[in-house]
Amino acid sequence: MGQVQRTTQNLRVIQVREAEQILLISGAIPGAEGDYVVIREAKKNPKTAAKA
């Protein structure tokens, strides 16, 4: 109940603390406290500048 996979884009990794095995992320992450989170590169291509 309620365990649905969600994807959130446009989050930024602020800091990586290897000794504590922690990632600091800027933005809202869906899910309850203590849930697992998978972090990966976005699949979308970046927007290109409009041609004049």
C-alpha distance matrix in Angstrom:
0.0 3.8 5.6 8.2 11.9 14.2 18.0 20.3 24.0 27.1 26.2 29.2 29.7 32.1 33.0 32.5 33.2 33.8 35.0 31.8 29.6 28.2 27.8 28.3 26.6 27.6 24.9 21.3 18.7 15.1 12.4 12.6 15.9 16.3 14.0 16.0 17.8 19.8 23.0 25.3 28.0 27.3 28.0 29.7 33.5 35.0 36.7 40.4 43.1 44.4 47.9 50.7
3.8 0.0 3.8 5.8 9.3 11.0 14.8 16.8 20.5 23.6 22.7 25.8 26.5 28.8 30.0 29.8 30.8 31.6 33.1 29.9 27.6 25.8 25.1 25.3 23.4 24.1 21.3 17.7 15.2 11.5 9.2 10.1 13.7 14.6 12.1 14.1 15.3 17.5 20.3 22.6 25.2 24.4 25.2 26.8 30.5 31.7 33.3 37.1 39.7 41.1 44.6 47.4
5.6 3.8 0.0 3.8 6.7 9.3 13.0 15.4 19.1 22.3 21.3 24.2 24.6 27.1 28.0 27.4 28.4 29.0 30.5 27.5 25.0 23.5 22.8 23.5 21.8 23.0 20.5 17.3 14.2 10.8 8.4 9.8 13.0 13.1 9.9 11.2 12.5 14.3 17.4 19.7 22.5 22.0 22.9 24.8 28.5 30.0 32.0 35.7 38.5 40.1 43.5 46.5
8.2 5.8 3.8 0.0 3.8 6.3 10.0 12.8 16.4 19.8 19.4 22.6 23.4 26.2 27.5 27.1 28.6 29.2 31.2 28.4 25.6 24.0 22.7 23.3 21.1 22.0 19.3 16.2 13.3 10.0 8.9 11.5 14.8 15.1 11.7 12.2 12.3 13.4 16.1 17.8 20.2 19.2 19.8 21.5 25.3 26.9 28.7 32.4 35.2 36.7 40.1 43.1
11.9 9.3 6.7 3.8 0.0 3.8 6.9 10.2 13.5 17.0 16.7 19.7 20.5 23.6 24.9 24.4 26.2 26.7 29.0 26.5 23.4 21.8 20.3 21.1 18.7 19.8 17.4 14.9 11.8 9.2 9.1 12.2 15.0 15.1 11.4 10.8 10.0 10.3 12.7 14.1 16.4 15.6 16.2 18.1 21.9 23.6 25.6 29.3 32.3 34.0 37.2 40.3
14.2 11.0 9.3 6.3 3.8 0.0 3.8 6.6 10.1 13.6 13.6 16.9 18.2 21.3 23.0 23.1 25.2 26.1 28.6 26.2 23.2 21.1 19.0 19.2 16.4 17.0 14.3 11.9 9.3 7.0 8.5 12.2 14.9 15.6 12.3 11.8 10.0 10.3 11.8 13.1 14.8 13.5 14.5 15.9 19.6 20.8 22.7 26.4 29.2 30.8 34.2 37.2
18.0 14.8 13.0 10.0 6.9 3.8 0.0 3.8 6.6 10.3 10.7 14.0 15.7 18.9 20.9 21.1 23.7 24.7 27.5 25.4 22.3 20.2 17.5 17.7 14.6 15.0 12.6 11.1 9.0 8.3 10.7 14.4 16.6 17.2 14.1 13.0 10.1 9.5 9.7 10.4 11.5 9.8 11.1 12.4 16.0 17.1 19.1 22.8 25.6 27.5 30.9 33.9
20.3 16.8 15.4 12.8 10.2 6.6 3.8 0.0 3.8 7.0 7.3 11.0 13.1 16.1 18.5 19.3 22.1 23.6 26.5 24.4 21.6 18.9 15.9 15.4 11.9 11.7 9.1 8.2 7.1 7.7 11.0 14.5 16.2 17.4 14.9 14.0 10.8 10.6 9.8 10.6 11.2 9.5 11.7 12.3 15.4 15.7 17.5 21.3 23.7 25.8 29.3 32.1
24.0 20.5 19.1 16.4 13.5 10.1 6.6 3.8 0.0 3.8 5.6 9.0 11.8 14.8 17.5 18.7 21.9 23.4 26.6 24.9 22.2 19.5 16.1 15.4 11.8 11.1 9.2 9.8 9.6 11.1 14.5 17.9 19.2 20.2 17.9 16.7 13.1 12.2 10.2 10.1 9.4 7.2 9.8 9.7 12.4 12.2 14.1 17.7 20.2 22.4 25.9 28.7
27.1 23.6 22.3 19.8 17.0 13.6 10.3 7.0 3.8 0.0 3.8 6.5 10.0 12.4 15.6 17.4 20.8 22.7 25.9 24.5 22.1 19.1 15.5 14.2 10.5 9.1 7.9 9.9 10.8 13.2 16.7 19.8 20.5 21.7 20.0 18.8 15.2 14.5 11.8 11.6 10.3 8.6 11.7 10.9 12.7 11.3 13.0 16.4 18.4 20.9 24.4 27.0
26.2 22.7 21.3 19.4 16.7 13.6 10.7 7.3 5.6 3.8 0.0 3.8 6.8 9.3 12.4 14.1 17.3 19.4 22.5 20.9 18.6 15.5 11.9 10.4 6.7 5.8 5.4 7.8 8.5 11.7 14.9 17.5 17.7 18.8 17.4 16.3 12.8 12.6 9.9 10.7 10.4 10.1 13.6 13.7 15.6 14.4 16.5 19.6 21.6 24.3 27.8 30.3
29.2 25.8 24.2 22.6 19.7 16.9 14.0 11.0 9.0 6.5 3.8 0.0 3.8 6.0 9.2 11.3 14.8 17.0 20.2 19.0 17.0 14.0 10.2 8.6 5.6 5.2 7.1 10.3 11.1 14.6 17.5 19.6 19.1 19.9 19.1 17.7 14.3 13.9 10.7 11.4 10.9 11.5 15.3 15.5 16.7 15.1 17.4 20.1 21.8 25.0 28.2 30.7
29.7 26.5 24.6 23.4 20.5 18.2 15.7 13.1 11.8 10.0 6.8 3.8 0.0 3.8 5.8 7.6 11.0 13.3 16.4 15.4 13.5 10.6 6.9 5.9 4.5 6.4 9.2 12.0 12.1 15.7 17.9 19.6 18.5 18.7 18.2 16.5 13.4 13.0 9.9 11.0 11.3 13.0 16.8 17.7 18.9 17.6 20.3 22.8 24.7 28.0 31.1 33.6
32.1 28.8 27.1 26.2 23.6 21.3 18.9 16.1 14.8 12.4 9.3 6.0 3.8 0.0 3.8 7.2 10.1 13.1 15.8 14.9 13.9 10.8 7.6 5.4 5.5 6.4 10.1 13.2 14.0 17.8 19.9 21.0 19.5 19.9 20.1 18.9 16.1 16.3 13.4 14.8 15.0 16.6 20.4 21.0 21.9 20.2 22.5 24.8 26.2 29.6 32.6 34.9
33.0 30.0 28.0 27.5 24.9 23.0 20.9 18.5 17.5 15.6 12.4 9.2 5.8 3.8 0.0 3.8 6.5 9.6 12.1 11.7 10.9 8.3 6.0 5.1 7.3 9.5 13.1 15.7 15.8 19.5 21.0 21.8 19.7 19.5 20.1 18.6 16.3 16.5 13.9 15.5 16.2 18.5 22.2 23.3 24.2 22.8 25.5 27.6 29.2 32.7 35.6 37.9
32.5 29.8 27.4 27.1 24.4 23.1 21.1 19.3 18.7 17.4 14.1 11.3 7.6 7.2 3.8 0.0 3.8 6.0 9.1 9.0 7.7 6.1 4.8 6.4 9.1 12.1 15.3 17.5 16.7 20.1 21.1 21.8 19.6 18.7 19.1 17.2 15.2 15.2 12.8 14.5 15.8 18.7 22.1 23.8 24.9 24.0 27.0 29.2 31.2 34.7 37.5 40.0
33.2 30.8 28.4 28.6 26.2 25.2 23.7 22.1 21.9 20.8 17.3 14.8 11.0 10.1 6.5 3.8 0.0 3.8 5.7 5.6 5.7 5.1 6.3 8.1 11.5 14.6 17.8 19.5 18.6 21.7 22.2 22.2 19.5 18.3 19.4 17.7 16.5 17.0 15.3 17.4 19.1 22.1 25.5 27.4 28.6 27.8 30.8 33.0 34.9 38.5 41.3 43.8
33.8 31.6 29.0 29.2 26.7 26.1 24.7 23.6 23.4 22.7 19.4 17.0 13.3 13.1 9.6 6.0 3.8 0.0 3.8 5.4 4.7 6.5 8.3 11.1 14.2 17.6 20.5 22.0 20.6 23.4 23.6 23.7 21.1 19.2 20.0 17.9 16.9 16.9 15.5 17.4 19.3 22.6 25.7 28.0 29.2 28.8 32.1 34.2 36.4 39.9 42.6 45.3
35.0 33.1 30.5 31.2 29.0 28.6 27.5 26.5 26.6 25.9 22.5 20.2 16.4 15.8 12.1 9.1 5.7 3.8 0.0 3.8 5.6 8.0 10.8 13.2 16.7 20.0 22.9 24.1 22.7 25.4 25.2 24.7 21.7 19.7 21.1 19.4 19.1 19.6 18.7 20.8 22.9 26.2 29.3 31.6 32.9 32.5 35.7 37.9 40.0 43.6 46.2 48.9
31.8 29.9 27.5 28.4 26.5 26.2 25.4 24.4 24.9 24.5 20.9 19.0 15.4 14.9 11.7 9.0 5.6 5.4 3.8 0.0 3.8 5.5 9.0 11.3 14.7 18.1 20.6 21.4 19.9 22.5 22.0 21.2 18.1 16.1 17.8 16.6 16.6 17.7 17.2 19.9 22.4 25.4 28.6 30.9 32.5 32.1 35.3 37.7 39.9 43.3 46.2 48.8
29.6 27.6 25.0 25.6 23.4 23.2 22.3 21.6 22.2 22.1 18.6 17.0 13.5 13.9 10.9 7.7 5.7 4.7 5.6 3.8 0.0 3.8 7.0 10.2 13.1 16.8 19.0 19.8 17.8 20.3 19.9 19.6 16.9 14.8 15.7 13.8 13.5 14.2 13.7 16.3 19.0 22.1 25.1 27.6 29.4 29.3 32.5 35.1 37.4 40.8 43.7 46.5
28.2 25.8 23.5 24.0 21.8 21.1 20.2 18.9 19.5 19.1 15.5 14.0 10.6 10.8 8.3 6.1 5.1 6.5 8.0 5.5 3.8 0.0 3.8 6.5 9.6 13.1 15.4 16.3 14.7 17.5 17.5 17.4 14.7 13.2 14.3 12.8 12.0 13.1 12.3 15.2 17.7 20.4 23.7 25.8 27.7 27.3 30.3 33.0 35.2 38.4 41.5 44.2
27.8 25.1 22.8 22.7 20.3 19.0 17.5 15.9 16.1 15.5 11.9 10.2 6.9 7.6 6.0 4.8 6.3 8.3 10.8 9.0 7.0 3.8 0.0 3.8 6.2 9.9 12.3 13.7 12.4 15.6 16.4 17.0 14.9 14.1 14.4 12.8 10.9 11.6 9.9 12.6 14.6 17.1 20.6 22.5 24.2 23.6 26.6 29.3 31.4 34.7 37.7 40.4
28.3 25.3 23.5 23.3 21.1 19.2 17.7 15.4 15.4 14.2 10.4 8.6 5.9 5.4 5.1 6.4 8.1 11.1 13.2 11.3 10.2 6.5 3.8 0.0 3.8 6.9 9.8 11.6 11.4 14.9 16.2 16.8 14.7 14.9 15.5 14.6 12.5 13.7 11.8 14.4 15.9 17.8 21.5 22.7 24.3 23.3 25.8 28.5 30.3 33.5 36.7 39.1
26.6 23.4 21.8 21.1 18.7 16.4 14.6 11.9 11.8 10.5 6.7 5.6 4.5 5.5 7.3 9.1 11.5 14.2 16.7 14.7 13.1 9.6 6.2 3.8 0.0 3.8 6.3 8.5 8.6 12.4 14.4 15.7 14.4 15.1 15.0 14.2 11.5 12.4 10.2 12.6 13.7 15.0 18.7 19.6 21.4 20.3 22.7 25.6 27.4 30.4 33.7 36.2
27.6 24.1 23.0 22.0 19.8 17.0 15.0 11.7 11.1 9.1 5.8 5.2 6.4 6.4 9.5 12.1 14.6 17.6 20.0 18.1 16.8 13.1 9.9 6.9 3.8 0.0 3.8 7.2 8.9 12.7 15.3 16.7 15.9 17.4 17.2 16.9 14.1 15.1 12.9 14.8 15.2 15.6 19.3 19.5 21.1 19.5 21.4 24.2 25.6 28.5 31.9 34.1
24.9 21.3 20.5 19.3 17.4 14.3 12.6 9.1 9.2 7.9 5.4 7.1 9.2 10.1 13.1 15.3 17.8 20.5 22.9 20.6 19.0 15.4 12.3 9.8 6.3 3.8 0.0 3.8 6.4 9.8 12.9 14.8 14.7 16.7 16.1 16.2 13.4 14.7 13.0 14.9 15.4 15.1 18.5 18.5 20.5 19.2 20.7 23.9 25.4 27.9 31.5 33.7
21.3 17.7 17.3 16.2 14.9 11.9 11.1 8.2 9.8 9.9 7.8 10.3 12.0 13.2 15.7 17.5 19.5 22.0 24.1 21.4 19.8 16.3 13.7 11.6 8.5 7.2 3.8 0.0 3.8 6.5 9.5 11.5 12.0 14.4 13.7 14.3 12.1 14.0 13.2 15.6 16.7 16.1 19.2 19.5 22.0 21.2 22.6 26.1 27.7 30.0 33.6 35.9
18.7 15.2 14.2 13.3 11.8 9.3 9.0 7.1 9.6 10.8 8.5 11.1 12.1 14.0 15.8 16.7 18.6 20.6 22.7 19.9 17.8 14.7 12.4 11.4 8.6 8.9 6.4 3.8 0.0 3.8 6.6 9.0 9.8 11.6 10.2 10.7 8.4 10.6 10.6 13.4 15.2 15.0 17.9 18.9 21.8 21.6 23.5 27.0 29.1 31.4 35.0 37.6
15.1 11.5 10.8 10.0 9.2 7.0 8.3 7.7 11.1 13.2 11.7 14.6 15.7 17.8 19.5 20.1 21.7 23.4 25.4 22.5 20.3 17.5 15.6 14.9 12.4 12.7 9.8 6.5 3.8 0.0 3.8 7.1 9.3 11.3 9.3 10.4 8.9 11.3 12.4 15.0 17.1 16.5 18.8 19.8 23.1 23.3 25.0 28.7 31.0 33.0 36.6 39.2
12.4 9.2 8.4 8.9 9.1 8.5 10.7 11.0 14.5 16.7 14.9 17.5 17.9 19.9 21.0 21.1 22.2 23.6 25.2 22.0 19.9 17.5 16.4 16.2 14.4 15.3 12.9 9.5 6.6 3.8 0.0 3.8 6.7 8.5 6.4 8.5 8.6 11.7 13.7 16.7 19.3 19.1 21.3 22.7 26.1 26.6 28.5 32.2 34.6 36.6 40.2 42.9
12.6 10.1 9.8 11.5 12.2 12.2 14.4 14.5 17.9 19.8 17.5 19.6 19.6 21.0 21.8 21.8 22.2 23.7 24.7 21.2 19.6 17.4 17.0 16.8 15.7 16.7 14.8 11.5 9.0 7.1 3.8 0.0 3.8 6.2 5.7 9.1 10.3 13.9 16.1 19.5 22.3 22.5 24.7 26.3 29.6 30.0 32.0 35.6 37.9 40.0 43.6 46.2
15.9 13.7 13.0 14.8 15.0 14.9 16.6 16.2 19.2 20.5 17.7 19.1 18.5 19.5 19.7 19.6 19.5 21.1 21.7 18.1 16.9 14.7 14.9 14.7 14.4 15.9 14.7 12.0 9.8 9.3 6.7 3.8 0.0 3.8 5.6 8.9 10.4 14.2 16.1 19.8 22.7 23.4 26.1 27.8 30.9 31.0 33.2 36.7 38.9 41.2 44.8 47.4
16.3 14.6 13.1 15.1 15.1 15.6 17.2 17.4 20.2 21.7 18.8 19.9 18.7 19.9 19.5 18.7 18.3 19.2 19.7 16.1 14.8 13.2 14.1 14.9 15.1 17.4 16.7 14.4 11.6 11.3 8.5 6.2 3.8 0.0 3.8 6.6 9.2 12.9 15.1 18.9 22.2 23.4 25.9 28.1 31.2 31.6 34.1 37.5 40.0 42.5 45.9 48.7
14.0 12.1 9.9 11.7 11.4 12.3 14.1 14.9 17.9 20.0 17.4 19.1 18.2 20.1 20.1 19.1 19.4 20.0 21.1 17.8 15.7 14.3 14.4 15.5 15.0 17.2 16.1 13.7 10.2 9.3 6.4 5.7 5.6 3.8 0.0 3.8 6.5 10.1 12.9 16.4 19.8 20.7 22.9 25.2 28.5 29.2 31.8 35.3 37.9 40.3 43.7 46.6
16.0 14.1 11.2 12.2 10.8 11.8 13.0 14.0 16.7 18.8 16.3 17.7 16.5 18.9 18.6 17.2 17.7 17.9 19.4 16.6 13.8 12.8 12.8 14.6 14.2 16.9 16.2 14.3 10.7 10.4 8.5 9.1 8.9 6.6 3.8 0.0 3.8 6.8 9.9 13.3 16.9 18.3 20.4 23.0 26.2 27.2 30.0 33.4 36.2 38.7 42.0 45.1
17.8 15.3 12.5 12.3 10.0 10.0 10.1 10.8 13.1 15.2 12.8 14.3 13.4 16.1 16.3 15.2 16.5 16.9 19.1 16.6 13.5 12.0 10.9 12.5 11.5 14.1 13.4 12.1 8.4 8.9 8.6 10.3 10.4 9.2 6.5 3.8 0.0 3.8 6.4 9.9 13.3 14.6 17.0 19.5 22.6 23.4 26.2 29.6 32.4 35.0 38.3 41.3
19.8 17.5 14.3 13.4 10.3 10.3 9.5 10.6 12.2 14.5 12.6 13.9 13.0 16.3 16.5 15.2 17.0 16.9 19.6 17.7 14.2 13.1 11.6 13.7 12.4 15.1 14.7 14.0 10.6 11.3 11.7 13.9 14.2 12.9 10.1 6.8 3.8 0.0 3.8 6.6 10.2 11.9 14.0 16.9 19.8 21.0 24.1 27.4 30.4 33.1 36.2 39.4
23.0 20.3 17.4 16.1 12.7 11.8 9.7 9.8 10.2 11.8 9.9 10.7 9.9 13.4 13.9 12.8 15.3 15.5 18.7 17.2 13.7 12.3 9.9 11.8 10.2 12.9 13.0 13.2 10.6 12.4 13.7 16.1 16.1 15.1 12.9 9.9 6.4 3.8 0.0 3.8 7.2 9.3 12.0 14.7 17.3 18.1 21.3 24.4 27.4 30.2 33.2 36.4
25.3 22.6 19.7 17.8 14.1 13.1 10.4 10.6 10.1 11.6 10.7 11.4 11.0 14.8 15.5 14.5 17.4 17.4 20.8 19.9 16.3 15.2 12.6 14.4 12.6 14.8 14.9 15.6 13.4 15.0 16.7 19.5 19.8 18.9 16.4 13.3 9.9 6.6 3.8 0.0 3.8 6.5 8.9 11.9 14.2 15.4 18.8 21.7 24.9 27.8 30.6 33.9
28.0 25.2 22.5 20.2 16.4 14.8 11.5 11.2 9.4 10.3 10.4 10.9 11.3 15.0 16.2 15.8 19.1 19.3 22.9 22.4 19.0 17.7 14.6 15.9 13.7 15.2 15.4 16.7 15.2 17.1 19.3 22.3 22.7 22.2 19.8 16.9 13.3 10.2 7.2 3.8 0.0 3.8 6.5 9.0 10.7 11.8 15.4 18.1 21.4 24.3 27.0 30.3
27.3 24.4 22.0 19.2 15.6 13.5 9.8 9.5 7.2 8.6 10.1 11.5 13.0 16.6 18.5 18.7 22.1 22.6 26.2 25.4 22.1 20.4 17.1 17.8 15.0 15.6 15.1 16.1 15.0 16.5 19.1 22.5 23.4 23.4 20.7 18.3 14.6 11.9 9.3 6.5 3.8 0.0 3.8 5.6 8.0 9.3 12.6 15.7 19.0 21.6 24.5 27.8
28.0 25.2 22.9 19.8 16.2 14.5 11.1 11.7 9.8 11.7 13.6 15.3 16.8 20.4 22.2 22.1 25.5 25.7 29.3 28.6 25.1 23.7 20.6 21.5 18.7 19.3 18.5 19.2 17.9 18.8 21.3 24.7 26.1 25.9 22.9 20.4 17.0 14.0 12.0 8.9 6.5 3.8 0.0 3.8 6.6 9.4 12.4 15.3 18.9 21.1 23.7 27.3
29.7 26.8 24.8 21.5 18.1 15.9 12.4 12.3 9.7 10.9 13.7 15.5 17.7 21.0 23.3 23.8 27.4 28.0 31.6 30.9 27.6 25.8 22.5 22.7 19.6 19.5 18.5 19.5 18.9 19.8 22.7 26.3 27.8 28.1 25.2 23.0 19.5 16.9 14.7 11.9 9.0 5.6 3.8 0.0 3.8 6.4 8.9 12.0 15.5 17.5 20.2 23.7
33.5 30.5 28.5 25.3 21.9 19.6 16.0 15.4 12.4 12.7 15.6 16.7 18.9 21.9 24.2 24.9 28.6 29.2 32.9 32.5 29.4 27.7 24.2 24.3 21.4 21.1 20.5 22.0 21.8 23.1 26.1 29.6 30.9 31.2 28.5 26.2 22.6 19.8 17.3 14.2 10.7 8.0 6.6 3.8 0.0 3.8 6.5 8.8 12.5 14.7 17.2 20.8
35.0 31.7 30.0 26.9 23.6 20.8 17.1 15.7 12.2 11.3 14.4 15.1 17.6 20.2 22.8 24.0 27.8 28.8 32.5 32.1 29.3 27.3 23.6 23.3 20.3 19.5 19.2 21.2 21.6 23.3 26.6 30.0 31.0 31.6 29.2 27.2 23.4 21.0 18.1 15.4 11.8 9.3 9.4 6.4 3.8 0.0 3.8 6.4 9.8 12.5 15.2 18.6
36.7 33.3 32.0 28.7 25.6 22.7 19.1 17.5 14.1 13.0 16.5 17.4 20.3 22.5 25.5 27.0 30.8 32.1 35.7 35.3 32.5 30.3 26.6 25.8 22.7 21.4 20.7 22.6 23.5 25.0 28.5 32.0 33.2 34.1 31.8 30.0 26.2 24.1 21.3 18.8 15.4 12.6 12.4 8.9 6.5 3.8 0.0 3.8 6.8 9.0 12.1 15.3
40.4 37.1 35.7 32.4 29.3 26.4 22.8 21.3 17.7 16.4 19.6 20.1 22.8 24.8 27.6 29.2 33.0 34.2 37.9 37.7 35.1 33.0 29.3 28.5 25.6 24.2 23.9 26.1 27.0 28.7 32.2 35.6 36.7 37.5 35.3 33.4 29.6 27.4 24.4 21.7 18.1 15.7 15.3 12.0 8.8 6.4 3.8 0.0 3.8 6.4 8.9 12.2
43.1 39.7 38.5 35.2 32.3 29.2 25.6 23.7 20.2 18.4 21.6 21.8 24.7 26.2 29.2 31.2 34.9 36.4 40.0 39.9 37.4 35.2 31.4 30.3 27.4 25.6 25.4 27.7 29.1 31.0 34.6 37.9 38.9 40.0 37.9 36.2 32.4 30.4 27.4 24.9 21.4 19.0 18.9 15.5 12.5 9.8 6.8 3.8 0.0 3.8 6.4 9.1
44.4 41.1 40.1 36.7 34.0 30.8 27.5 25.8 22.4 20.9 24.3 25.0 28.0 29.6 32.7 34.7 38.5 39.9 43.6 43.3 40.8 38.4 34.7 33.5 30.4 28.5 27.9 30.0 31.4 33.0 36.6 40.0 41.2 42.5 40.3 38.7 35.0 33.1 30.2 27.8 24.3 21.6 21.1 17.5 14.7 12.5 9.0 6.4 3.8 0.0 3.8 6.4
47.9 44.6 43.5 40.1 37.2 34.2 30.9 29.3 25.9 24.4 27.8 28.2 31.1 32.6 35.6 37.5 41.3 42.6 46.2 46.2 43.7 41.5 37.7 36.7 33.7 31.9 31.5 33.6 35.0 36.6 40.2 43.6 44.8 45.9 43.7 42.0 38.3 36.2 33.2 30.6 27.0 24.5 23.7 20.2 17.2 15.2 12.1 8.9 6.4 3.8 0.0 3.8
50.7 47.4 46.5 43.1 40.3 37.2 33.9 32.1 28.7 27.0 30.3 30.7 33.6 34.9 37.9 40.0 43.8 45.3 48.9 48.8 46.5 44.2 40.4 39.1 36.2 34.1 33.7 35.9 37.6 39.2 42.9 46.2 47.4 48.7 46.6 45.1 41.3 39.4 36.4 33.9 30.3 27.8 27.3 23.7 20.8 18.6 15.3 12.2 9.1 6.4 3.8 0.0
